[in-house]
């Protein structure tokens, strides 16, 4: 059931300014999108512009000069950036959400990240694909973490690890905050879409992680977090709903990018081959498909914003989000991805086979969305299973990530 209490929001001027900054960068990101893809990393010009605009500091605490914005604004910014470049929007999303995770750690760890560099960026992988060994003062970690989006532009990483006791028995699942200087990067990201995200593999070999830089994921899922700043609303947001939902922001933006491309093409007088329509815009079939695509994008955006409101509202209350609401946010995340893909599919049909010409940005937008929308945490089918079980009161679930 949707909550009705209003959550404190970023001030209108601040939220508006952030969204305006994102919109102002769209032409630059669009201009650099092909180069970002070809180089398999976000163009440094984009990184510099995003840094200058403060868009990597959406979730950095105000104590360190960050915006500490709410998740509605976060998603509005990242979806807008995706109108220019899917890979850049994805990296901006992942860096900001990993910055948010870093702000859940104790003050000592936060100082190490941002104390001397307020623009420090964090990347991360939640999966605990590592081994740990307990030593005095912390853990020694060895592991490999794939799909570390934004790792080419980050100074720190949050990485999933097993937390073990002195006997080597796993007692918890954790997230280790590790400087990139302690890690090596393997060039493994060769993919059909989202090529520019640089989502390569991070490697740790016997890296010592002090206890203050180890976060309990299981406690975090219950809202038990080590940050001393309990009055900061943003960092009371529900862990798993946040980690899932932020991935949907670029999906809506990519669908809108497709709408932008097709609308511009139709305005130039594009026809329909092998028909009497010299202008496709005069065809009822084109008009209907464009209307349906726009409605699907609107539907996706409405679900995105409803889920964001749920996260922000429960954080403002300082209460744990109810299980069914958390399950619905997972469902909303998958639903946004499905509706966005359906919208882009219609737009590809309007544009025709020419959509897939290498010179046409629509084919890159399509590949980026097809790839990004299939992130494991987005999976609409699994989201449907877990939400259906929650609605029916079935205690046994298909994943702990709710």
Secondary structure in CASP SS format (residue, H / E / C, confidence):
PFRMAT SS
TARGET T0000
AUTHOR 0000-0000-0000
METHOD secondary structure of the structure
MODEL  1
X C 1.00
X C 1.00
X C 1.00
X C 1.00
X C 1.00
X C 1.00
X C 1.00
X C 1.00
X C 1.00
X C 1.00
X C 1.00
X H 1.00
X H 1.00
X H 1.00
X H 1.00
X H 1.00
X H 1.00
X H 1.00
X H 1.00
X H 1.00
X H 1.00
X H 1.00
X H 1.00
X H 1.00
X H 1.00
X H 1.00
X H 1.00
X H 1.00
X H 1.00
X H 1.00
X H 1.00
X H 1.00
X H 1.00
X H 1.00
X H 1.00
X H 1.00
X H 1.00
X H 1.00
X H 1.00
X C 1.00
X C 1.00
X C 1.00
X C 1.00
X H 1.00
X H 1.00
X H 1.00
X H 1.00
X H 1.00
X H 1.00
X H 1.00
X H 1.00
X H 1.00
X C 1.00
X C 1.00
X C 1.00
X C 1.00
X C 1.00
X C 1.00
X C 1.00
X C 1.00
X C 1.00
X H 1.00
X H 1.00
X H 1.00
X C 1.00
X C 1.00
X C 1.00
X C 1.00
X C 1.00
X C 1.00
X H 1.00
X H 1.00
X H 1.00
X H 1.00
X H 1.00
X H 1.00
X H 1.00
X H 1.00
X H 1.00
X H 1.00
X H 1.00
X H 1.00
X C 1.00
X C 1.00
X C 1.00
X H 1.00
X H 1.00
X H 1.00
X H 1.00
X H 1.00
X H 1.00
X H 1.00
X H 1.00
X H 1.00
X H 1.00
X H 1.00
X H 1.00
X H 1.00
X H 1.00
X H 1.00
X H 1.00
X H 1.00
X C 1.00
X C 1.00
X C 1.00
X C 1.00
X H 1.00
X H 1.00
X H 1.00
X H 1.00
X H 1.00
X H 1.00
X H 1.00
X H 1.00
X C 1.00
X C 1.00
X C 1.00
X C 1.00
X C 1.00
X C 1.00
X C 1.00
X E 1.00
X E 1.00
X E 1.00
X E 1.00
X C 1.00
X C 1.00
X C 1.00
X C 1.00
X E 1.00
X E 1.00
X E 1.00
X E 1.00
X E 1.00
X E 1.00
X C 1.00
X C 1.00
X E 1.00
X E 1.00
X E 1.00
X E 1.00
X E 1.00
X E 1.00
X E 1.00
X E 1.00
X E 1.00
X E 1.00
X E 1.00
X C 1.00
X C 1.00
X H 1.00
X H 1.00
X H 1.00
X C 1.00
X C 1.00
X E 1.00
X E 1.00
X E 1.00
X E 1.00
X E 1.00
X E 1.00
X E 1.00
X E 1.00
X E 1.00
X C 1.00
X C 1.00
X C 1.00
X C 1.00
X C 1.00
X E 1.00
X E 1.00
X E 1.00
X E 1.00
X E 1.00
X E 1.00
X E 1.00
X E 1.00
X E 1.00
X E 1.00
X H 1.00
X H 1.00
X H 1.00
X C 1.00
X E 1.00
X E 1.00
X E 1.00
X C 1.00
X C 1.00
X C 1.00
X C 1.00
X C 1.00
X C 1.00
X C 1.00
X C 1.00
X H 1.00
X H 1.00
X H 1.00
X C 1.00
X C 1.00
X E 1.00
X E 1.00
X E 1.00
X E 1.00
X E 1.00
X E 1.00
X E 1.00
X E 1.00
X E 1.00
X E 1.00
X E 1.00
X H 1.00
X H 1.00
X H 1.00
X E 1.00
X E 1.00
X E 1.00
X H 1.00
X H 1.00
X H 1.00
X H 1.00
X H 1.00
X C 1.00
X C 1.00
X C 1.00
X C 1.00
X C 1.00
X C 1.00
X C 1.00
X C 1.00
X C 1.00
X C 1.00
X C 1.00
X H 1.00
X H 1.00
X H 1.00
X H 1.00
X C 1.00
X C 1.00
X H 1.00
X H 1.00
X H 1.00
X H 1.00
X H 1.00
X H 1.00
X H 1.00
X H 1.00
X H 1.00
X H 1.00
X H 1.00
X H 1.00
X H 1.00
X H 1.00
X H 1.00
X H 1.00
X H 1.00
X H 1.00
X H 1.00
X H 1.00
X H 1.00
X H 1.00
X H 1.00
X H 1.00
X H 1.00
X H 1.00
X H 1.00
X H 1.00
X H 1.00
X C 1.00
X C 1.00
X C 1.00
X C 1.00
X C 1.00
X C 1.00
X C 1.00
X C 1.00
X C 1.00
X C 1.00
X C 1.00
X C 1.00
X H 1.00
X H 1.00
X H 1.00
X C 1.00
X H 1.00
X H 1.00
X H 1.00
X H 1.00
X H 1.00
X H 1.00
X H 1.00
X H 1.00
X H 1.00
X H 1.00
X H 1.00
X H 1.00
X H 1.00
X H 1.00
X H 1.00
X H 1.00
X H 1.00
X H 1.00
X H 1.00
X H 1.00
X H 1.00
X H 1.00
X H 1.00
X H 1.00
X H 1.00
X H 1.00
X H 1.00
X H 1.00
X H 1.00
X H 1.00
X H 1.00
X H 1.00
X H 1.00
X H 1.00
X C 1.00
X C 1.00
X C 1.00
X C 1.00
X C 1.00
X H 1.00
X H 1.00
X H 1.00
X H 1.00
X H 1.00
X H 1.00
X H 1.00
X H 1.00
X H 1.00
X H 1.00
X H 1.00
X H 1.00
X H 1.00
X H 1.00
X H 1.00
X H 1.00
X H 1.00
X H 1.00
X H 1.00
X H 1.00
X H 1.00
X H 1.00
X H 1.00
X H 1.00
X H 1.00
X H 1.00
X H 1.00
X H 1.00
X H 1.00
X C 1.00
X H 1.00
X H 1.00
X H 1.00
X H 1.00
X C 1.00
X C 1.00
X C 1.00
X C 1.00
X H 1.00
X H 1.00
X H 1.00
X H 1.00
X H 1.00
X H 1.00
X H 1.00
X H 1.00
X H 1.00
X H 1.00
X H 1.00
X H 1.00
X C 1.00
X C 1.00
X C 1.00
X C 1.00
X C 1.00
X C 1.00
X C 1.00
X H 1.00
X H 1.00
X H 1.00
X H 1.00
X H 1.00
X H 1.00
X H 1.00
X H 1.00
X H 1.00
X H 1.00
X H 1.00
X H 1.00
X C 1.00
X C 1.00
X C 1.00
X C 1.00
X C 1.00
X C 1.00
X C 1.00
X C 1.00
X C 1.00
X C 1.00
X C 1.00
END
